[in-house]
């Protein structure tokens, strides 16, 4: 049952009028006690970017197509990425405007995942605190008193989330069960109670007023520019040890998928919106296609995935392998194509 304040109605072909809870643009919190359905709702939302077969149970859970699930990802590679909105002023004066790491930490990897999603056009971010780096999400007043802001390189997401929406139009849906600090930046607060959704926005905002919580949250007035990196072909050679092109897919969705590209294995297990191994088969060949057609150090990564999607719309997935129609591809989203490109350790950008 939808809370009256969140109720929306749609006329759908073959079904008629459907009424349910609508999540508005802006910053939305999903809170509630443990085991009451917060993460279950998030898991349904993150795959709401796809259609579901009748009887699935999630047929009417829909999310806008440019929504991306964000999480921390210890150990992933990051190449020449601007993560300065979240991490800057590193010790020894190291810059984060073009940051690279072969073994990113939890907070750094999550900052990279956010910036990479924004780079290729994400307009809604899904974040579950269970899978997020706590030090990137928020920093309470007591810790700020102990560790001065000039000694802390991390600028928490809580201070950037409103500017991200006002400046770039990017909404955020956050599952939060352990930090009420987010009440101060939320437009809507939903509470899951025994798998039922309640609107507790007014109560959450009253808590903010009564406890002066807003004063303890440092909000950044600007988010900053989004990345616009330009891949170069030198870092995307798929030639294997025998001198032949080598692109393979390993694993299953429930255990994590990998694309073997040349001499490297690209770990896509943290890309939770990949739902079919056939999508990974397509991604591997799409990377080869991008390298041969569009990676020239001039076109940005966003422009490259734009062109790939235009090629798919004009023809089919077979454009990536025109000499042999394999019938094993499922169309991946632009965000997962970019995710594979970004996780290739040999990747190079102009």
Secondary structure, 3 states (H helix, E strand, C coil): CCCHHHEEEEEECCCEEEEEECCCCCEEEEEECCCCCHHHHHHHHHCCCCCCCCCCCCCCCCCCCCEEEECCCCCCCEEEECCCCCECCCHHHCCCCCEEECCCCHHHHHHHHHHHHHHCCCCEEEEEHHHCCHHHHCCCHHHHHHCCHHHCCECCHHHCHHHHHHHHCCEEEEECCCCHHHHHHCCEEEEEECCEEEECHHHHHHHHHHHCHHHHCCCCCCCCCCCCCCECHHHHCCECCCCCECEEEECCCCCCCEEEECCEEEECCCCCCCCCHHHHHHHHHHHHHHHHHCCCCCCCHHHHHHHHHHHHHHCCHHHHHCCCCCCCCCCCCHHHHHHHHHHCCCCCEC
